[in-house]
Amino acid sequence: MSTPLKIDFVSDVSCPWCAIGLKSLDQALANIGDEAAVSLHFQPFELNPKMAPEGQDIGEHLAEKYGSTAAQQEQAREMIRARGAEVGFDFAMGKRSRIYNTFDAHRLLHWAELEGKQKELKEALFGAYFTQGEDPSSHEVLLRVAGEVGLDTDAAAEVLRTNRYADEVREREQFFQRHGINSVPAVIINERHLISGGQPAAVFEKALREILAQTA
């Protein structure tokens, strides 16, 4: 009999380690197989909630936010690219030059969960930004990606055109911040156990098996 596992994956679509972490988590869950009955929920987190609509050059942003030099940024990019390749995710660093506001993407993801397509949309948004270098704040991009994963684009357009789900997304963001989540990815199991960061699949699998053993 499968043991229930509720997984809240707190993340931002502009977070490279979140894309890596999701791929690693998928591998871990595939290894665990039928031992767990998983319900996966993507929760919103904005790395840059005050980002202007036009976005900002990535190099400039990282220097301002973290004080990192061009050499340090290049080293980090190579580490991310290599880790992505290990889990089957393509970071096309040359295509991505700006960082953007992601609030509307989170509103669309909230709606996509109600439609049963949240994971598909999340993965497609990671691909649009990190692999294709597209703007995840662009309604045109969001609508196209929504359509590609089988969501109703007229309904998606209505969500984006209005302020729908804004309050729900902010409430979720504030909830996790109040509970100490200030960096992502943060993977919360059964509302009790926290796994932080874009861990390798083996780390996720070990933690999940320990939780399953405690829960069974």
C-alpha positions in Angstrom: 0.0 0.0 0.0 1.3 3.4 -1.0 2.1 6.0 1.8 0.7 9.5 1.1 3.3 12.2 0.6 2.2 15.8 0.3 4.9 17.9 -1.3 4.9 21.7 -1.4 7.5 22.8 -3.8 8.1 26.5 -3.0 9.9 28.2 -5.9 10.1 30.9 -8.5 10.1 30.4 -12.3 13.3 32.6 -12.5 15.2 30.5 -10.1 17.7 28.1 -11.8 18.2 25.9 -8.7 14.5 25.4 -8.6 14.5 23.9 -12.1 17.4 21.7 -11.1 15.7 20.8 -7.8 12.5 19.8 -9.6 14.3 17.5 -12.0 16.2 15.9 -9.1 13.0 15.5 -7.1 11.3 13.8 -10.2 14.2 11.3 -10.4 13.9 10.6 -6.7 10.2 10.0 -6.9 10.6 7.8 -9.9 13.1 5.6 -7.9 10.6 5.4 -5.0 7.8 4.4 -7.3 4.6 3.0 -5.9 5.9 3.2 -2.3 4.5 6.8 -2.2 1.2 8.3 -3.3 2.4 11.8 -4.1 0.4 15.0 -4.3 2.7 17.8 -5.6 1.8 21.5 -5.2 3.8 24.4 -6.5 3.8 27.3 -4.1 4.8 30.9 -5.1 8.0 32.7 -4.1 9.2 35.8 -5.8 13.0 36.3 -5.8 12.5 39.9 -7.0 9.0 41.1 -6.1 9.8 44.7 -6.8 11.4 44.1 -10.2 10.3 46.7 -12.8 8.1 45.6 -15.7 11.0 45.9 -18.2 13.2 43.7 -16.1 16.9 44.2 -15.5 20.2 43.0 -17.0 21.2 39.8 -15.2 24.8 40.8 -14.7 23.9 44.2 -13.3 21.2 42.6 -11.1 23.6 40.0 -9.6 26.3 42.6 -9.0 23.8 44.9 -7.2 22.0 42.1 -5.2 25.0 39.9 -4.3 28.1 42.0 -5.0 29.3 39.3 -7.4 32.0 40.0 -10.0 31.8 39.1 -13.7 34.2 36.2 -13.0 32.1 34.9 -10.1 29.0 35.1 -12.2 30.6 33.1 -15.0 31.7 30.5 -12.5 28.2 30.2 -11.1 26.7 30.0 -14.6 29.0 27.1 -15.5 28.1 25.3 -12.3 24.4 25.7 -12.9 24.8 24.6 -16.6 26.7 21.5 -15.5 24.2 20.6 -12.8 21.3 21.1 -15.2 23.0 18.8 -17.8 23.3 16.1 -15.1 19.6 16.0 -14.6 18.6 16.5 -18.2 17.8 20.3 -18.2 19.2 22.6 -20.8 20.4 26.0 -19.5 21.1 28.0 -22.7 23.0 30.8 -20.9 23.6 32.8 -24.0 19.9 33.3 -24.7 19.0 34.7 -21.2 20.2 38.2 -20.5 17.5 39.7 -18.3 15.6 38.9 -15.1 11.9 39.7 -14.8 9.0 40.1 -12.5 7.2 36.7 -12.1 4.0 37.6 -10.3 1.7 37.1 -13.2 3.3 33.7 -13.9 2.5 32.7 -10.3 -1.1 33.8 -10.8 -1.3 31.6 -13.9 0.3 28.7 -12.0 -2.3 29.1 -9.2 -5.1 28.8 -11.8 -3.3 25.9 -13.6 -3.4 23.9 -10.4 -7.2 24.3 -10.4 -7.2 23.0 -14.0 -5.0 20.0 -13.2 -2.0 21.3 -15.3 0.2 23.0 -12.7 3.3 20.8 -13.1 3.1 20.9 -16.9 2.9 24.7 -16.8 5.7 25.0 -14.3 8.1 22.8 -16.3 7.1 24.7 -19.5 7.8 28.1 -17.9 11.2 26.9 -16.7 12.0 25.8 -20.3 10.7 29.1 -21.8 12.9 31.2 -19.5 16.1 29.1 -19.0 16.2 27.2 -22.4 14.6 29.6 -24.8 15.5 32.9 -23.0 12.0 34.2 -23.1 10.3 36.8 -20.8 8.1 35.1 -18.2 6.4 38.4 -17.4 5.1 38.7 -21.0 1.5 37.8 -21.3 2.1 36.8 -24.9 4.7 34.2 -23.7 2.5 33.1 -20.8 -0.5 32.5 -23.1 1.5 30.6 -25.7 3.1 28.4 -23.0 -0.3 27.8 -21.4 -1.7 26.7 -24.7 1.2 24.4 -25.4 0.5 22.4 -22.2 -3.2 22.1 -23.0 -4.7 24.9 -21.0 -7.6 27.0 -22.4 -5.9 30.2 -23.7 -9.1 32.2 -23.5 -9.5 31.4 -19.8 -5.8 32.0 -19.3 -6.1 35.4 -21.0 -9.0 36.3 -18.6 -6.8 35.5 -15.6 -4.0 37.6 -16.9 -6.2 40.5 -18.0 -7.8 40.8 -14.6 -6.2 40.7 -11.1 -7.6 37.2 -10.5 -5.8 35.1 -7.9 -3.5 38.0 -6.9 -4.7 37.9 -3.3 -4.4 34.1 -3.2 -0.8 34.2 -4.5 0.2 36.9 -2.0 -1.4 35.0 0.9 0.6 31.9 -0.1 3.8 33.9 -0.4 3.3 35.5 3.0 2.4 32.2 4.6 5.6 30.5 3.7 7.7 33.6 4.5 6.1 33.7 8.0 7.1 30.0 8.4 10.8 30.8 7.7 11.1 30.2 3.9 13.4 32.9 2.6 15.2 31.1 -0.1 14.2 28.6 -2.8 13.7 25.9 -3.7 12.2 24.8 -0.4 10.6 21.4 -0.5 8.2 20.7 2.3 7.0 17.2 2.9 3.7 16.5 4.7 3.8 20.1 6.0 6.5 19.1 8.5 9.8 18.2 6.9 11.9 20.7 4.9 14.5 19.9 2.2 16.3 23.1 1.1 18.1 23.8 -2.1 18.5 22.1 -5.5 19.7 18.9 -4.0 20.9 15.9 -6.0 18.3 13.1 -6.6 20.1 10.8 -4.1 19.7 13.4 -1.3 15.9 13.8 -2.1 15.5 10.0 -2.3 17.2 9.4 1.1 15.2 12.1 2.8 11.9 10.9 1.3 12.6 7.2 2.2 13.3 8.3 5.8 10.0 10.2 5.9 8.1 7.3 4.4 9.6 4.9 7.0 8.5 7.3 9.8 5.1 7.7 8.3 4.3 4.1 7.5 
